[in-house]
Amino acid sequence: MIHAQELRYGNKVQNHQGQIITVQQILCSTLIYDTEMKVGREAAISSSNGSYKTTYTTRFIEMIKEADFQDVLPIALTPQILHKCGFRNFVRDEWILSIGNSHIDFEFTDDGLRLRDPGPSRVNMRYFHQLQNFLFAITGHELKMEHWD
C-alpha cells in the first residue's frame, strides 16, 4: 500500500494484477488512473401533421477507472528499469542520469538508489514513484519510461 502523500500526478504504480497505472487524480481514499469519454448519439423520430422529423440527442459519458490506495503497490527499482529510464552504468554500483547538459550520479545498492555526488545522501529510493518525485523536485524533469514490459 502507498500513502496518498507519497504520490503526485504522473506517478507510475501498479495494481495487484501487476498492471502499471499512471496517477491522474488523487482523491480522499482512492486514485483515478484512467478516464475515457464516450459519446453516444440517439435518434428520435417524431410525427407532426403527417410528416416525420428526426432529431438527435448526444450524450457524453465519462468512464473512470479508480483504485483504492490499499490496492496500489509501488514498483521496485531494478537495473532494468534504470536502463529503460536513460540511466547509464559504468562502474558497478554507479548509475548516471543525464538531463540536458547536467549529469546526476547515483549509487544503486541492495538498500536502494541514492544520490552520490557531491556526497552520498542518506535517503534511499527503493521505488519508481520515489525516484520520479525526487528528480522532479530537484530538476523539474519528469522521469518517464516508454515501455513497461
C-alpha positions in Angstrom: 0.0 0.0 0.0 1.1 3.5 -0.8 0.0 6.6 1.2 -1.6 9.4 -0.7 1.0 12.0 0.4 3.7 10.0 -1.4 2.0 10.3 -4.8 1.6 13.1 -7.3 0.1 13.4 -10.7 2.0 11.4 -13.3 3.5 8.8 -10.8 3.7 5.2 -12.0 2.5 2.5 -9.7 1.0 -1.0 -10.1 -2.1 -2.8 -9.0 -2.3 -6.3 -7.5 -2.5 -7.8 -11.0 0.8 -6.2 -12.0 -0.7 -3.7 -14.4 1.2 -0.4 -14.5 -1.0 2.5 -13.9 -0.4 6.3 -14.1 -1.9 8.5 -11.3 -4.2 11.1 -12.9 -6.0 12.4 -9.8 -5.7 11.8 -6.1 -8.9 11.6 -4.1 -9.6 11.0 -0.4 -9.1 7.2 -0.3 -8.7 6.4 -4.0 -6.9 7.5 -7.1 -8.1 7.8 -10.7 -5.8 6.3 -13.2 -7.8 6.3 -16.4 -10.6 8.3 -17.9 -12.4 8.0 -21.2 -15.2 10.0 -22.8 -17.8 8.0 -24.6 -20.1 9.9 -27.0 -23.5 8.4 -27.7 -26.0 9.6 -30.3 -29.6 8.6 -30.2 -32.1 9.3 -32.9 -35.7 10.1 -32.1 -38.4 10.2 -34.8 -41.4 12.4 -34.2 -44.5 12.8 -36.2 -46.3 16.1 -36.6 -49.2 16.8 -39.0 -48.3 13.7 -41.1 -44.7 14.5 -41.5 -41.8 12.8 -39.8 -38.9 14.6 -38.3 -35.7 13.0 -36.9 -33.9 14.7 -34.0 -30.7 13.6 -32.4 -29.7 13.6 -28.8 -26.0 13.5 -28.0 -24.9 12.0 -24.6 -21.4 12.3 -23.1 -20.5 9.6 -20.6 -17.2 9.8 -18.7 -15.8 6.4 -17.9 -13.4 6.5 -14.9 -11.1 3.8 -13.6 -10.4 4.2 -9.9 -8.3 2.2 -7.4 -8.3 2.2 -3.6 -4.9 3.0 -2.1 -4.7 -0.4 -0.4 -4.9 -1.9 -3.9 -2.0 0.1 -5.3 1.6 -1.1 -4.9 4.9 0.6 -5.6 7.2 -0.5 -8.4 10.6 -1.6 -7.1 13.6 -0.1 -8.8 15.8 -2.6 -10.7 18.8 -2.2 -13.0 16.5 -2.9 -16.0 14.1 -0.1 -15.0 17.0 2.3 -14.6 18.4 1.4 -18.1 14.9 2.0 -19.6 14.8 5.4 -18.0 18.1 6.5 -19.6 20.5 5.8 -16.7 24.0 4.6 -17.7 26.0 2.3 -15.6 29.8 2.4 -16.0 31.2 1.2 -12.7 29.5 -1.5 -10.5 27.0 0.5 -8.4 27.4 3.9 -10.0 24.5 5.0 -12.2 24.4 8.3 -14.1 21.4 10.1 -15.5 21.9 13.0 -18.0 19.4 15.8 -18.1 20.3 18.3 -20.7 23.9 19.2 -20.1 23.9 18.1 -16.4 24.7 14.7 -15.1 23.5 13.2 -11.8 25.4 10.4 -10.1 23.6 7.8 -8.1 24.7 4.7 -6.2 22.5 1.6 -6.5 22.8 -1.0 -3.8 20.6 -3.5 -2.0 19.3 -0.7 0.1 18.1 1.3 -3.0 19.2 4.2 -5.1 20.8 7.2 -3.5 22.4 10.4 -4.7 26.1 10.1 -4.9 27.5 13.5 -5.8 28.7 15.7 -4.1 28.4 13.4 -1.1 26.3 10.4 -0.6 22.8 11.0 0.6 21.2 9.3 3.5 17.9 8.7 1.7 17.5 5.6 -0.3 14.9 5.4 -3.0 13.5 1.9 -3.4 10.6 2.6 -5.7 10.0 4.2 -9.1 7.5 6.8 -7.8 10.1 8.0 -5.2 12.7 8.4 -8.0 10.1 10.3 -10.1 9.3 12.7 -7.2 12.9 13.2 -6.3 14.0 14.1 -9.9 11.1 16.4 -10.4 11.8 18.2 -7.1 15.5 18.8 -7.8 15.4 19.3 -11.6 11.8 19.9 -12.7 12.4 17.0 -15.1 9.6 14.4 -15.4 11.2 10.9 -15.4 9.5 8.7 -18.0 9.9 5.2 -19.3 8.3 4.4 -22.6 8.0 0.6 -22.5 6.9 -1.3 -19.3 7.5 -4.9 -20.5 
